[in-house]
Amino acid sequence: MIRKHAALTVLATLIIFGAGCTRDVSFKQDVYPILSENCLSCHKPGTEGYIKSGLSMENYDAVMKGTKFGPVIVAGSHISSTLILLLERKAHTSINMPKDHPPLADSKIEVIRKWIDQGAKNN
């Protein structure tokens, strides 16, 4: 009887406090502000980054379209997403992002990773 009560107490605690639960990362509220602040000045039509790569960060559809060389986001897999390699500065130094600026904080990259792993939704 004590084990059953203990198990119910643990279960209730997990439900109340949401252990292991993470909220969905929102493109609009969480990801886009990071991209807008750190990427948009070079990645919109007419800018150097856009001219070289074809990548626009103006909106969700543009980000998901990717570059003239292909997509930079693989929904569900940050490991397969070129954008993360570039932001983590694991690509060639000539293409790591943001170019000519300090690297993004790990916490900002983590937001983008989570968004991608959660399916890169337009939310």
Phi and psi in radians as a Rosetta constraint file:
Dihedral C 1 N 2 CA 2 C 2 CIRCULARHARMONIC -1.133 0.35
Dihedral N 2 CA 2 C 2 N 3 CIRCULARHARMONIC -0.719 0.35
Dihedral C 2 N 3 CA 3 C 3 CIRCULARHARMONIC -1.077 0.35
Dihedral N 3 CA 3 C 3 N 4 CIRCULARHARMONIC -0.741 0.35
Dihedral C 3 N 4 CA 4 C 4 CIRCULARHARMONIC -1.103 0.35
Dihedral N 4 CA 4 C 4 N 5 CIRCULARHARMONIC -0.735 0.35
Dihedral C 4 N 5 CA 5 C 5 CIRCULARHARMONIC -1.128 0.35
Dihedral N 5 CA 5 C 5 N 6 CIRCULARHARMONIC -0.739 0.35
Dihedral C 5 N 6 CA 6 C 6 CIRCULARHARMONIC -1.112 0.35
Dihedral N 6 CA 6 C 6 N 7 CIRCULARHARMONIC -0.734 0.35
Dihedral C 6 N 7 CA 7 C 7 CIRCULARHARMONIC -1.109 0.35
Dihedral N 7 CA 7 C 7 N 8 CIRCULARHARMONIC -0.732 0.35
Dihedral C 7 N 8 CA 8 C 8 CIRCULARHARMONIC -1.142 0.35
Dihedral N 8 CA 8 C 8 N 9 CIRCULARHARMONIC -0.654 0.35
Dihedral C 8 N 9 CA 9 C 9 CIRCULARHARMONIC -1.122 0.35
Dihedral N 9 CA 9 C 9 N 10 CIRCULARHARMONIC -0.780 0.35
Dihedral C 9 N 10 CA 10 C 10 CIRCULARHARMONIC -1.099 0.35
Dihedral N 10 CA 10 C 10 N 11 CIRCULARHARMONIC -0.790 0.35
Dihedral C 10 N 11 CA 11 C 11 CIRCULARHARMONIC -1.060 0.35
Dihedral N 11 CA 11 C 11 N 12 CIRCULARHARMONIC -0.780 0.35
Dihedral C 11 N 12 CA 12 C 12 CIRCULARHARMONIC -1.083 0.35
Dihedral N 12 CA 12 C 12 N 13 CIRCULARHARMONIC -0.717 0.35
Dihedral C 12 N 13 CA 13 C 13 CIRCULARHARMONIC -1.100 0.35
Dihedral N 13 CA 13 C 13 N 14 CIRCULARHARMONIC -0.760 0.35
Dihedral C 13 N 14 CA 14 C 14 CIRCULARHARMONIC -1.093 0.35
Dihedral N 14 CA 14 C 14 N 15 CIRCULARHARMONIC -0.701 0.35
Dihedral C 14 N 15 CA 15 C 15 CIRCULARHARMONIC -1.170 0.35
Dihedral N 15 CA 15 C 15 N 16 CIRCULARHARMONIC -0.792 0.35
Dihedral C 15 N 16 CA 16 C 16 CIRCULARHARMONIC -1.132 0.35
Dihedral N 16 CA 16 C 16 N 17 CIRCULARHARMONIC -0.788 0.35
Dihedral C 16 N 17 CA 17 C 17 CIRCULARHARMONIC -1.663 0.35
Dihedral N 17 CA 17 C 17 N 18 CIRCULARHARMONIC -0.033 0.35
Dihedral C 17 N 18 CA 18 C 18 CIRCULARHARMONIC 1.106 0.35
Dihedral N 18 CA 18 C 18 N 19 CIRCULARHARMONIC 0.683 0.35
Dihedral C 18 N 19 CA 19 C 19 CIRCULARHARMONIC -0.964 0.35
Dihedral N 19 CA 19 C 19 N 20 CIRCULARHARMONIC 2.294 0.35
Dihedral C 19 N 20 CA 20 C 20 CIRCULARHARMONIC 1.392 0.35
Dihedral N 20 CA 20 C 20 N 21 CIRCULARHARMONIC -0.071 0.35
Dihedral C 20 N 21 CA 21 C 21 CIRCULARHARMONIC -1.552 0.35
Dihedral N 21 CA 21 C 21 N 22 CIRCULARHARMONIC 2.463 0.35
Dihedral C 21 N 22 CA 22 C 22 CIRCULARHARMONIC -2.258 0.35
Dihedral N 22 CA 22 C 22 N 23 CIRCULARHARMONIC 2.498 0.35
Dihedral C 22 N 23 CA 23 C 23 CIRCULARHARMONIC -1.335 0.35
Dihedral N 23 CA 23 C 23 N 24 CIRCULARHARMONIC 2.722 0.35
Dihedral C 23 N 24 CA 24 C 24 CIRCULARHARMONIC -1.142 0.35
Dihedral N 24 CA 24 C 24 N 25 CIRCULARHARMONIC 2.368 0.35
Dihedral C 24 N 25 CA 25 C 25 CIRCULARHARMONIC -1.389 0.35
Dihedral N 25 CA 25 C 25 N 26 CIRCULARHARMONIC 2.315 0.35
Dihedral C 25 N 26 CA 26 C 26 CIRCULARHARMONIC -1.678 0.35
Dihedral N 26 CA 26 C 26 N 27 CIRCULARHARMONIC 2.287 0.35
Dihedral C 26 N 27 CA 27 C 27 CIRCULARHARMONIC -1.065 0.35
Dihedral N 27 CA 27 C 27 N 28 CIRCULARHARMONIC -0.864 0.35
Dihedral C 27 N 28 CA 28 C 28 CIRCULARHARMONIC -1.124 0.35
Dihedral N 28 CA 28 C 28 N 29 CIRCULARHARMONIC -0.797 0.35
Dihedral C 28 N 29 CA 29 C 29 CIRCULARHARMONIC -1.562 0.35
Dihedral N 29 CA 29 C 29 N 30 CIRCULARHARMONIC -0.524 0.35
Dihedral C 29 N 30 CA 30 C 30 CIRCULARHARMONIC -1.925 0.35
Dihedral N 30 CA 30 C 30 N 31 CIRCULARHARMONIC -0.842 0.35
Dihedral C 30 N 31 CA 31 C 31 CIRCULARHARMONIC -1.457 0.35
Dihedral N 31 CA 31 C 31 N 32 CIRCULARHARMONIC -0.870 0.35
Dihedral C 31 N 32 CA 32 C 32 CIRCULARHARMONIC -0.999 0.35
Dihedral N 32 CA 32 C 32 N 33 CIRCULARHARMONIC -0.711 0.35
Dihedral C 32 N 33 CA 33 C 33 CIRCULARHARMONIC -1.032 0.35
Dihedral N 33 CA 33 C 33 N 34 CIRCULARHARMONIC -0.618 0.35
Dihedral C 33 N 34 CA 34 C 34 CIRCULARHARMONIC -1.178 0.35
Dihedral N 34 CA 34 C 34 N 35 CIRCULARHARMONIC -0.819 0.35
Dihedral C 34 N 35 CA 35 C 35 CIRCULARHARMONIC -1.123 0.35
Dihedral N 35 CA 35 C 35 N 36 CIRCULARHARMONIC -0.728 0.35
Dihedral C 35 N 36 CA 36 C 36 CIRCULARHARMONIC -1.078 0.35
Dihedral N 36 CA 36 C 36 N 37 CIRCULARHARMONIC -0.768 0.35
Dihedral C 36 N 37 CA 37 C 37 CIRCULARHARMONIC -1.269 0.35
Dihedral N 37 CA 37 C 37 N 38 CIRCULARHARMONIC -0.565 0.35
Dihedral C 37 N 38 CA 38 C 38 CIRCULARHARMONIC -1.975 0.35
Dihedral N 38 CA 38 C 38 N 39 CIRCULARHARMONIC -0.278 0.35
Dihedral C 38 N 39 CA 39 C 39 CIRCULARHARMONIC -2.187 0.35
Dihedral N 39 CA 39 C 39 N 40 CIRCULARHARMONIC -0.552 0.35
Dihedral C 39 N 40 CA 40 C 40 CIRCULARHARMONIC -1.118 0.35
Dihedral N 40 CA 40 C 40 N 41 CIRCULARHARMONIC -0.522 0.35
Dihedral C 40 N 41 CA 41 C 41 CIRCULARHARMONIC -1.085 0.35
Dihedral N 41 CA 41 C 41 N 42 CIRCULARHARMONIC -0.453 0.35
Dihedral C 41 N 42 CA 42 C 42 CIRCULARHARMONIC -1.912 0.35
Dihedral N 42 CA 42 C 42 N 43 CIRCULARHARMONIC -0.271 0.35
Dihedral C 42 N 43 CA 43 C 43 CIRCULARHARMONIC -2.100 0.35
Dihedral N 43 CA 43 C 43 N 44 CIRCULARHARMONIC 1.176 0.35
Dihedral C 43 N 44 CA 44 C 44 CIRCULARHARMONIC -2.573 0.35
Dihedral N 44 CA 44 C 44 N 45 CIRCULARHARMONIC 2.729 0.35
Dihedral C 44 N 45 CA 45 C 45 CIRCULARHARMONIC -0.864 0.35
Dihedral N 45 CA 45 C 45 N 46 CIRCULARHARMONIC 2.322 0.35
Dihedral C 45 N 46 CA 46 C 46 CIRCULARHARMONIC 1.673 0.35
Dihedral N 46 CA 46 C 46 N 47 CIRCULARHARMONIC -0.181 0.35
Dihedral C 46 N 47 CA 47 C 47 CIRCULARHARMONIC -1.707 0.35
Dihedral N 47 CA 47 C 47 N 48 CIRCULARHARMONIC 2.877 0.35
Dihedral C 47 N 48 CA 48 C 48 CIRCULARHARMONIC -1.026 0.35
Dihedral N 48 CA 48 C 48 N 49 CIRCULARHARMONIC -0.810 0.35
Dihedral C 48 N 49 CA 49 C 49 CIRCULARHARMONIC -1.100 0.35
Dihedral N 49 CA 49 C 49 N 50 CIRCULARHARMONIC -0.656 0.35
Dihedral C 49 N 50 CA 50 C 50 CIRCULARHARMONIC -1.225 0.35
Dihedral N 50 CA 50 C 50 N 51 CIRCULARHARMONIC -0.763 0.35
Dihedral C 50 N 51 CA 51 C 51 CIRCULARHARMONIC -1.061 0.35
Dihedral N 51 CA 51 C 51 N 52 CIRCULARHARMONIC -0.747 0.35
Dihedral C 51 N 52 CA 52 C 52 CIRCULARHARMONIC -1.271 0.35
Dihedral N 52 CA 52 C 52 N 53 CIRCULARHARMONIC -0.687 0.35
Dihedral C 52 N 53 CA 53 C 53 CIRCULARHARMONIC -1.948 0.35
Dihedral N 53 CA 53 C 53 N 54 CIRCULARHARMONIC -0.431 0.35
Dihedral C 53 N 54 CA 54 C 54 CIRCULARHARMONIC 1.430 0.35
Dihedral N 54 CA 54 C 54 N 55 CIRCULARHARMONIC 0.093 0.35
Dihedral C 54 N 55 CA 55 C 55 CIRCULARHARMONIC -1.546 0.35
Dihedral N 55 CA 55 C 55 N 56 CIRCULARHARMONIC 2.124 0.35
Dihedral C 55 N 56 CA 56 C 56 CIRCULARHARMONIC -1.923 0.35
Dihedral N 56 CA 56 C 56 N 57 CIRCULARHARMONIC 2.462 0.35
Dihedral C 56 N 57 CA 57 C 57 CIRCULARHARMONIC -1.957 0.35
Dihedral N 57 CA 57 C 57 N 58 CIRCULARHARMONIC 0.393 0.35
Dihedral C 57 N 58 CA 58 C 58 CIRCULARHARMONIC -1.201 0.35
Dihedral N 58 CA 58 C 58 N 59 CIRCULARHARMONIC -0.527 0.35
Dihedral C 58 N 59 CA 59 C 59 CIRCULARHARMONIC -2.825 0.35
Dihedral N 59 CA 59 C 59 N 60 CIRCULARHARMONIC 3.067 0.35
Dihedral C 59 N 60 CA 60 C 60 CIRCULARHARMONIC -0.984 0.35
Dihedral N 60 CA 60 C 60 N 61 CIRCULARHARMONIC -0.858 0.35
Dihedral C 60 N 61 CA 61 C 61 CIRCULARHARMONIC -1.054 0.35
Dihedral N 61 CA 61 C 61 N 62 CIRCULARHARMONIC -0.693 0.35
Dihedral C 61 N 62 CA 62 C 62 CIRCULARHARMONIC -1.155 0.35
Dihedral N 62 CA 62 C 62 N 63 CIRCULARHARMONIC -0.747 0.35
Dihedral C 62 N 63 CA 63 C 63 CIRCULARHARMONIC -1.091 0.35
Dihedral N 63 CA 63 C 63 N 64 CIRCULARHARMONIC -0.769 0.35
Dihedral C 63 N 64 CA 64 C 64 CIRCULARHARMONIC -1.240 0.35
Dihedral N 64 CA 64 C 64 N 65 CIRCULARHARMONIC -0.469 0.35
Dihedral C 64 N 65 CA 65 C 65 CIRCULARHARMONIC -1.132 0.35
Dihedral N 65 CA 65 C 65 N 66 CIRCULARHARMONIC -0.713 0.35
Dihedral C 65 N 66 CA 66 C 66 CIRCULARHARMONIC 1.551 0.35
Dihedral N 66 CA 66 C 66 N 67 CIRCULARHARMONIC -2.592 0.35
Dihedral C 66 N 67 CA 67 C 67 CIRCULARHARMONIC -1.784 0.35
Dihedral N 67 CA 67 C 67 N 68 CIRCULARHARMONIC 3.122 0.35
Dihedral C 67 N 68 CA 68 C 68 CIRCULARHARMONIC -1.223 0.35
Dihedral N 68 CA 68 C 68 N 69 CIRCULARHARMONIC -0.170 0.35
Dihedral C 68 N 69 CA 69 C 69 CIRCULARHARMONIC -1.705 0.35
Dihedral N 69 CA 69 C 69 N 70 CIRCULARHARMONIC -0.172 0.35
Dihedral C 69 N 70 CA 70 C 70 CIRCULARHARMONIC 2.395 0.35
Dihedral N 70 CA 70 C 70 N 71 CIRCULARHARMONIC 3.124 0.35
Dihedral C 70 N 71 CA 71 C 71 CIRCULARHARMONIC -1.127 0.35
Dihedral N 71 CA 71 C 71 N 72 CIRCULARHARMONIC 2.657 0.35
Dihedral C 71 N 72 CA 72 C 72 CIRCULARHARMONIC -1.931 0.35
Dihedral N 72 CA 72 C 72 N 73 CIRCULARHARMONIC -0.125 0.35
Dihedral C 72 N 73 CA 73 C 73 CIRCULARHARMONIC -2.115 0.35
Dihedral N 73 CA 73 C 73 N 74 CIRCULARHARMONIC 2.252 0.35
Dihedral C 73 N 74 CA 74 C 74 CIRCULARHARMONIC -1.980 0.35
Dihedral N 74 CA 74 C 74 N 75 CIRCULARHARMONIC 1.765 0.35
Dihedral C 74 N 75 CA 75 C 75 CIRCULARHARMONIC -0.927 0.35
Dihedral N 75 CA 75 C 75 N 76 CIRCULARHARMONIC 2.229 0.35
Dihedral C 75 N 76 CA 76 C 76 CIRCULARHARMONIC 1.658 0.35
Dihedral N 76 CA 76 C 76 N 77 CIRCULARHARMONIC -0.153 0.35
Dihedral C 76 N 77 CA 77 C 77 CIRCULARHARMONIC -2.530 0.35
Dihedral N 77 CA 77 C 77 N 78 CIRCULARHARMONIC 1.666 0.35
Dihedral C 77 N 78 CA 78 C 78 CIRCULARHARMONIC -1.151 0.35
Dihedral N 78 CA 78 C 78 N 79 CIRCULARHARMONIC -0.472 0.35
Dihedral C 78 N 79 CA 79 C 79 CIRCULARHARMONIC -1.129 0.35
Dihedral N 79 CA 79 C 79 N 80 CIRCULARHARMONIC -0.574 0.35
Dihedral C 79 N 80 CA 80 C 80 CIRCULARHARMONIC -1.596 0.35
Dihedral N 80 CA 80 C 80 N 81 CIRCULARHARMONIC -0.007 0.35
Dihedral C 80 N 81 CA 81 C 81 CIRCULARHARMONIC -1.647 0.35
Dihedral N 81 CA 81 C 81 N 82 CIRCULARHARMONIC 2.059 0.35
Dihedral C 81 N 82 CA 82 C 82 CIRCULARHARMONIC -0.993 0.35
Dihedral N 82 CA 82 C 82 N 83 CIRCULARHARMONIC -0.625 0.35
Dihedral C 82 N 83 CA 83 C 83 CIRCULARHARMONIC -0.960 0.35
Dihedral N 83 CA 83 C 83 N 84 CIRCULARHARMONIC -0.744 0.35
Dihedral C 83 N 84 CA 84 C 84 CIRCULARHARMONIC -1.154 0.35
Dihedral N 84 CA 84 C 84 N 85 CIRCULARHARMONIC -0.735 0.35
Dihedral C 84 N 85 CA 85 C 85 CIRCULARHARMONIC -1.001 0.35
Dihedral N 85 CA 85 C 85 N 86 CIRCULARHARMONIC -0.724 0.35
Dihedral C 85 N 86 CA 86 C 86 CIRCULARHARMONIC -1.196 0.35
Dihedral N 86 CA 86 C 86 N 87 CIRCULARHARMONIC -0.752 0.35
Dihedral C 86 N 87 CA 87 C 87 CIRCULARHARMONIC -1.215 0.35
Dihedral N 87 CA 87 C 87 N 88 CIRCULARHARMONIC -0.569 0.35
Dihedral C 87 N 88 CA 88 C 88 CIRCULARHARMONIC -1.406 0.35
Dihedral N 88 CA 88 C 88 N 89 CIRCULARHARMONIC -0.054 0.35
Dihedral C 88 N 89 CA 89 C 89 CIRCULARHARMONIC 1.056 0.35
Dihedral N 89 CA 89 C 89 N 90 CIRCULARHARMONIC 0.762 0.35
Dihedral C 89 N 90 CA 90 C 90 CIRCULARHARMONIC -1.842 0.35
Dihedral N 90 CA 90 C 90 N 91 CIRCULARHARMONIC 0.095 0.35
Dihedral C 90 N 91 CA 91 C 91 CIRCULARHARMONIC -1.723 0.35
Dihedral N 91 CA 91 C 91 N 92 CIRCULARHARMONIC -3.004 0.35
Dihedral C 91 N 92 CA 92 C 92 CIRCULARHARMONIC -1.087 0.35
Dihedral N 92 CA 92 C 92 N 93 CIRCULARHARMONIC 2.494 0.35
Dihedral C 92 N 93 CA 93 C 93 CIRCULARHARMONIC -1.004 0.35
Dihedral N 93 CA 93 C 93 N 94 CIRCULARHARMONIC -0.431 0.35
Dihedral C 93 N 94 CA 94 C 94 CIRCULARHARMONIC -1.295 0.35
Dihedral N 94 CA 94 C 94 N 95 CIRCULARHARMONIC -0.303 0.35
Dihedral C 94 N 95 CA 95 C 95 CIRCULARHARMONIC -2.128 0.35
Dihedral N 95 CA 95 C 95 N 96 CIRCULARHARMONIC 0.024 0.35
Dihedral C 95 N 96 CA 96 C 96 CIRCULARHARMONIC -1.081 0.35
Dihedral N 96 CA 96 C 96 N 97 CIRCULARHARMONIC 2.573 0.35
Dihedral C 96 N 97 CA 97 C 97 CIRCULARHARMONIC -2.158 0.35
Dihedral N 97 CA 97 C 97 N 98 CIRCULARHARMONIC 2.715 0.35
Dihedral C 97 N 98 CA 98 C 98 CIRCULARHARMONIC -1.269 0.35
Dihedral N 98 CA 98 C 98 N 99 CIRCULARHARMONIC 2.451 0.35
Dihedral C 98 N 99 CA 99 C 99 CIRCULARHARMONIC -1.271 0.35
Dihedral N 99 CA 99 C 99 N 100 CIRCULARHARMONIC 2.412 0.35
Dihedral C 99 N 100 CA 100 C 100 CIRCULARHARMONIC 1.028 0.35
Dihedral N 100 CA 100 C 100 N 101 CIRCULARHARMONIC 0.414 0.35
Dihedral C 100 N 101 CA 101 C 101 CIRCULARHARMONIC -2.411 0.35
Dihedral N 101 CA 101 C 101 N 102 CIRCULARHARMONIC 2.799 0.35
Dihedral C 101 N 102 CA 102 C 102 CIRCULARHARMONIC -1.065 0.35
Dihedral N 102 CA 102 C 102 N 103 CIRCULARHARMONIC 2.666 0.35
Dihedral C 102 N 103 CA 103 C 103 CIRCULARHARMONIC -1.076 0.35
Dihedral N 103 CA 103 C 103 N 104 CIRCULARHARMONIC 2.701 0.35
Dihedral C 103 N 104 CA 104 C 104 CIRCULARHARMONIC -1.147 0.35
Dihedral N 104 CA 104 C 104 N 105 CIRCULARHARMONIC 2.551 0.35
Dihedral C 104 N 105 CA 105 C 105 CIRCULARHARMONIC -1.068 0.35
Dihedral N 105 CA 105 C 105 N 106 CIRCULARHARMONIC 2.523 0.35
Dihedral C 105 N 106 CA 106 C 106 CIRCULARHARMONIC -0.951 0.35
Dihedral N 106 CA 106 C 106 N 107 CIRCULARHARMONIC -0.626 0.35
Dihedral C 106 N 107 CA 107 C 107 CIRCULARHARMONIC -1.132 0.35
Dihedral N 107 CA 107 C 107 N 108 CIRCULARHARMONIC -0.593 0.35
Dihedral C 107 N 108 CA 108 C 108 CIRCULARHARMONIC -1.281 0.35
Dihedral N 108 CA 108 C 108 N 109 CIRCULARHARMONIC -0.695 0.35
Dihedral C 108 N 109 CA 109 C 109 CIRCULARHARMONIC -1.119 0.35
Dihedral N 109 CA 109 C 109 N 110 CIRCULARHARMONIC -0.664 0.35
Dihedral C 109 N 110 CA 110 C 110 CIRCULARHARMONIC -1.090 0.35
Dihedral N 110 CA 110 C 110 N 111 CIRCULARHARMONIC -0.643 0.35
Dihedral C 110 N 111 CA 111 C 111 CIRCULARHARMONIC -1.063 0.35
Dihedral N 111 CA 111 C 111 N 112 CIRCULARHARMONIC -0.792 0.35
Dihedral C 111 N 112 CA 112 C 112 CIRCULARHARMONIC -1.169 0.35
Dihedral N 112 CA 112 C 112 N 113 CIRCULARHARMONIC -0.720 0.35
Dihedral C 112 N 113 CA 113 C 113 CIRCULARHARMONIC -0.978 0.35
Dihedral N 113 CA 113 C 113 N 114 CIRCULARHARMONIC -0.873 0.35
Dihedral C 113 N 114 CA 114 C 114 CIRCULARHARMONIC -1.077 0.35
Dihedral N 114 CA 114 C 114 N 115 CIRCULARHARMONIC -0.728 0.35
Dihedral C 114 N 115 CA 115 C 115 CIRCULARHARMONIC -1.049 0.35
Dihedral N 115 CA 115 C 115 N 116 CIRCULARHARMONIC -0.798 0.35
Dihedral C 115 N 116 CA 116 C 116 CIRCULARHARMONIC -1.091 0.35
Dihedral N 116 CA 116 C 116 N 117 CIRCULARHARMONIC -0.840 0.35
Dihedral C 116 N 117 CA 117 C 117 CIRCULARHARMONIC -1.109 0.35
Dihedral N 117 CA 117 C 117 N 118 CIRCULARHARMONIC -0.473 0.35
Dihedral C 117 N 118 CA 118 C 118 CIRCULARHARMONIC -1.469 0.35
Dihedral N 118 CA 118 C 118 N 119 CIRCULARHARMONIC 0.130 0.35
Dihedral C 118 N 119 CA 119 C 119 CIRCULARHARMONIC 1.876 0.35
Dihedral N 119 CA 119 C 119 N 120 CIRCULARHARMONIC 0.082 0.35
Dihedral C 119 N 120 CA 120 C 120 CIRCULARHARMONIC 0.849 0.35
Dihedral N 120 CA 120 C 120 N 121 CIRCULARHARMONIC 0.918 0.35
Dihedral C 120 N 121 CA 121 C 121 CIRCULARHARMONIC -1.342 0.35
Dihedral N 121 CA 121 C 121 N 122 CIRCULARHARMONIC 2.670 0.35
Dihedral C 121 N 122 CA 122 C 122 CIRCULARHARMONIC -1.563 0.35
Dihedral N 122 CA 122 C 122 N 123 CIRCULARHARMONIC 1.339 0.35
